Amino acid sequence: MKTENINKMLKSAVSNAAPDVLDNVLHACDHEKGKVIYMEKKKNRSFAGFAAVAAVFVLLIAGIFIAKNNGFGITNNSLAAVVSFDVNPSIELKVDNEEDVISVKGLNDDGKKVLEGMDLEDTDLEVAVNAIIGSMLKHGYINEMANSILLSVSGVEGYDADALETKLANEVNALLKNGAVLSQNVSNADDKLVRLADEYGITVGKAALIQEIVKNSKTHTFEQLAGLTINELNLISENSKLDNIKSEGKASAKSYIGKDAALSAALKAAGLSKDQVKNIEIELDYEHGVMVYEVEFDRGFDEYSYDIDAKTGEVVAYDNDDDDDKIVNVTAEDVIGMDAAKSAALKHSGLTAAQVTELSVELDRENGKTVYEVEFKSAGYEYSCEIDAVKGTVLYSDKELDD
């Protein structure tokens, strides 16, 4: 069986999965008689549009067969590129310049589960990609609730990584008709990015995506986003412009309550109706350790801002002009405390407590964050610092003449 025929069968199995697809696949593989294959039909497959069981069956009876039994062995060519796939499973493949797989590795437990029972070494890269996507679908890592995948390519010097990225992105897009595919070339990743990836136990590709989001955000940090799934990062990135990342499709938000429900929750908390407010803005974001809908609206000259838990509909935090700023779900155990905030501000300013006067510390809320506002004077200058109330990091500082 030729490689191109196998690829066509894999694509067809994923894109046309239906109750009779299994029979068609088995019929197409009649010439493989003599191989003992155990299969069973299953009804009730979730995410029918992405159903991948047939693709995995084709892989087991034909896809790997071409590498092991038709002479498509490993070439003597050296490493040409590293390809990684991130969903929550993270998988890395090394390929040569003939686009044959040299090695494949699951970088976390979910990645290892996706590869379980499959031997993809020495196979054509396109076949391996079909197999990996099929297994991710079969195990439910990609579904209608979370449909995003990140493809990253890093090529050795002289290799056309851009061309491989485009080719693979088109392939994955064809397999995931209702999916959301992010792709990027990370050949020029610097040492700092590689160190960050190692520190947080993620791929360089995922680290590059997070770095792009943080670069365009005033509220997010790398540490804060490192544990999120690609679908969550994709939803967050819709509020930003990602310069070095290509995007196809729309990230699924079906696991959340939706913008209408979030608005209703915010209006109920404010004691208002929709016809009483104007300038309504709603965005899905990540704050307070959870995905939230940031809901903002005006009533007269008053501005209202609510963070609504995207899954439960509960009010996480709010800030109203007609009331004192309120912090919700931030307890004494969560925050660092006033003394720690004071120390962080003084250290950042290069001063000691003995060198300052009129020092004040106040718990407040700015730009969706719980912060300590620390102010003091020293040697004819006024200092102002905002300290993250949970992490203790300096978010903002200002120094000006005391006039």
SVG drawing of the C-alpha trace seen along z (x, -y; Angstrom):
<svg xmlns="http://www.w3.org/2000/svg" viewBox="-35 -72 58 87">
<polyline fill="none" stroke="black" stroke-width="0.4" points="0.0,0.0 1.5,-3.3 2.0,-6.2 -0.3,-8.5 -3.1,-5.9 -2.7,-5.5 -2.8,-9.2 -6.0,-9.5 -7.6,-6.7 -6.6,-8.4 -8.1,-11.7 -11.2,-10.1 -11.7,-8.2 -11.5,-11.4 -13.6,-13.7 -16.3,-11.1 -16.6,-9.2 -20.1,-7.7 -21.7,-4.4 -20.7,-2.6 -17.2,-4.1 -15.6,-1.1 -17.0,1.3 -15.7,-0.8 -12.2,-0.9 -12.2,2.8 -13.3,3.4 -10.5,1.1 -7.9,3.2 -9.1,6.6 -5.7,7.2 -4.1,7.3 -5.6,10.7 -3.6,12.8 -3.1,10.0 -5.3,10.6 -7.2,7.4 -9.5,7.0 -12.2,4.3 -15.6,3.5 -18.2,1.0 -19.3,-1.5 -22.3,-3.8 -22.6,-6.9 -19.3,-8.5 -18.9,-12.1 -18.2,-15.0 -19.4,-13.3 -17.9,-16.1 -14.4,-15.2 -15.0,-11.4 -11.5,-9.8 -12.0,-6.2 -11.9,-5.2 -8.7,-7.1 -7.0,-5.3 -8.2,-1.9 -6.8,-2.8 -3.5,-3.7 -3.3,-0.4 -4.0,1.8 -2.4,-0.3 -0.7,-3.5 2.1,-1.8 2.1,1.1 3.7,-0.9 6.7,-1.8 7.3,1.7 6.4,3.8 6.8,1.8 10.4,0.8 9.9,-2.8 12.7,-2.5 14.6,-5.2 16.8,-7.2 20.4,-8.1 19.6,-11.8 20.2,-13.9 17.7,-15.9 16.0,-18.6 13.2,-19.8 11.4,-19.4 7.6,-19.5 5.5,-19.8 1.7,-19.5 0.1,-21.0 -3.5,-20.7 -3.0,-19.7 -1.2,-16.6 2.2,-17.7 4.0,-15.7 7.3,-16.2 8.5,-14.7 11.9,-14.9 12.1,-14.5 14.7,-14.3 14.9,-16.2 12.8,-13.5 10.0,-14.2 10.4,-10.8 10.0,-10.5 13.2,-9.9 11.7,-9.9 8.4,-10.8 7.9,-11.5 5.1,-12.4 6.3,-15.3 3.6,-14.8 1.4,-12.1 -1.4,-13.0 1.0,-13.1 2.2,-9.6 -1.4,-8.4 -2.0,-9.7 1.0,-7.7 0.1,-4.5 0.2,-1.4 1.6,-3.3 5.0,-3.0 5.5,-6.0 9.2,-5.9 10.4,-5.4 7.0,-6.5 6.1,-9.3 5.5,-12.5 2.1,-13.0 1.0,-9.5 2.2,-10.2 0.3,-13.5 -2.9,-11.8 -2.4,-9.2 -1.7,-11.7 -4.7,-13.8 -6.9,-10.8 -5.7,-9.5 -6.3,-12.9 -9.8,-12.9 -10.4,-9.3 -9.3,-10.1 -11.4,-13.3 -8.5,-15.8 -9.9,-17.6 -13.7,-17.9 -16.5,-20.4 -15.9,-21.9 -12.1,-22.4 -11.1,-22.4 -7.8,-24.2 -4.4,-22.8 -1.0,-24.5 1.5,-23.4 5.1,-24.6 8.0,-23.9 11.7,-24.5 14.1,-23.8 17.8,-23.5 19.8,-26.1 19.0,-26.0 15.8,-24.0 12.5,-25.6 10.6,-25.4 8.0,-27.9 7.0,-25.6 6.7,-22.6 4.6,-24.7 2.2,-25.8 2.0,-22.2 1.2,-20.7 -1.2,-23.5 -3.2,-22.8 -3.2,-19.1 -4.4,-19.6 -7.0,-22.1 -8.3,-19.6 -8.6,-17.0 -10.3,-19.3 -13.1,-20.8 -14.5,-22.5 -11.2,-23.0 -9.0,-26.0 -5.4,-25.7 -2.6,-27.9 0.7,-27.5 4.2,-29.1 7.8,-28.8 10.0,-28.8 13.3,-28.2 14.6,-31.5 13.6,-30.9 16.2,-32.4 17.9,-30.9 15.6,-32.8 12.5,-31.2 14.1,-27.8 14.9,-28.2 11.3,-29.3 10.0,-26.2 12.3,-24.0 11.4,-25.8 7.6,-25.3 7.8,-21.9 6.2,-23.0 7.2,-23.0 9.1,-25.9 6.1,-26.4 3.7,-26.8 6.2,-29.1 6.3,-31.2 2.5,-31.5 2.4,-32.6 5.1,-35.1 3.2,-36.6 0.0,-37.0 2.0,-38.5 3.7,-40.9 0.3,-42.4 -1.3,-42.3 -1.0,-44.6 -2.5,-42.0 -1.1,-38.6 2.2,-37.0 4.0,-34.0 3.7,-32.2 0.0,-32.8 -0.7,-31.3 1.8,-28.4 -0.7,-25.9 -3.6,-26.7 -4.6,-24.6 -4.2,-25.7 -7.9,-26.3 -7.9,-28.6 -4.8,-30.4 -6.5,-30.7 -9.6,-32.2 -7.5,-34.7 -5.5,-35.6 -8.6,-36.7 -8.2,-40.0 -4.7,-40.5 -2.8,-40.7 -0.3,-37.8 2.3,-38.9 4.2,-35.7 1.3,-33.2 -1.1,-32.1 -4.6,-31.2 -7.4,-29.3 -10.8,-28.7 -12.4,-29.9 -11.7,-28.6 -14.6,-26.9 -16.2,-28.6 -19.0,-26.0 -17.9,-24.8 -18.7,-28.3 -21.9,-30.0 -21.8,-32.5 -21.8,-36.3 -25.5,-36.7 -25.6,-34.7 -22.5,-36.6 -24.2,-39.9 -27.3,-38.8 -25.2,-37.8 -23.5,-41.2 -26.7,-43.1 -28.3,-41.1 -25.4,-41.8 -25.7,-45.5 -29.4,-45.6 -30.0,-46.9 -31.8,-45.9 -30.3,-45.8 -32.3,-48.8 -30.9,-50.9 -27.3,-50.6 -25.2,-51.4 -21.8,-50.8 -21.8,-47.1 -18.5,-45.3 -17.9,-41.6 -14.6,-39.7 -13.5,-36.2 -10.3,-36.4 -8.2,-34.7 -8.2,-36.4 -8.1,-35.3 -7.0,-31.8 -10.1,-31.1 -11.6,-31.9 -13.9,-34.9 -16.2,-37.1 -15.1,-40.7 -18.4,-42.6 -18.4,-46.4 -21.2,-48.9 -22.2,-52.5 -25.2,-54.0 -25.2,-57.7 -21.8,-58.9 -21.2,-55.7 -19.0,-52.9 -19.5,-49.2 -17.0,-46.4 -17.7,-42.7 -15.6,-39.6 -18.0,-36.6 -16.7,-33.1 -17.1,-31.7 -18.2,-28.3 -20.3,-28.9 -21.7,-32.4 -20.6,-33.6 -19.3,-37.1 -15.5,-36.9 -14.8,-40.6 -16.4,-43.9 -15.6,-47.6 -18.3,-50.2 -18.1,-54.0 -21.1,-54.4 -19.7,-52.2 -16.4,-51.4 -14.2,-49.0 -15.0,-45.5 -12.8,-42.5 -14.6,-39.1 -13.1,-35.7 -9.8,-37.1 -9.2,-36.0 -6.6,-36.9 -4.8,-33.6 -4.6,-34.7 -2.9,-38.0 0.7,-38.7 -0.2,-41.2 0.5,-44.9 3.9,-44.5 5.1,-42.3 3.6,-44.9 5.4,-47.7 8.7,-45.8 8.3,-45.1 7.7,-48.7 10.6,-50.0 13.0,-47.4 11.9,-48.4 12.5,-52.1 15.9,-51.3 14.9,-52.8 14.5,-51.6 11.6,-52.3 13.8,-54.8 14.3,-56.9 10.6,-57.5 7.7,-59.4 3.9,-59.5 3.9,-55.8 0.4,-54.4 -0.7,-51.0 -4.2,-50.2 -5.8,-47.1 -7.5,-48.1 -8.4,-46.8 -6.8,-48.0 -7.3,-46.6 -8.9,-43.4 -6.2,-42.7 -6.2,-42.8 -3.3,-45.2 -1.8,-47.0 -1.3,-50.7 1.8,-51.8 2.6,-55.5 5.4,-57.4 7.7,-60.4 11.5,-60.6 14.1,-63.3 11.7,-65.7 10.1,-63.0 6.7,-61.3 6.6,-57.5 3.7,-55.4 3.7,-51.6 1.1,-49.0 2.0,-45.6 0.2,-42.4 -1.7,-41.4 -1.3,-37.7 2.2,-37.4 4.0,-40.4 5.3,-41.6 5.6,-45.3 3.0,-46.1 3.5,-49.8 5.7,-52.5 6.1,-56.2 8.4,-58.8 7.9,-62.6 8.9,-65.8 7.0,-66.6 5.5,-70.0"/>
</svg>
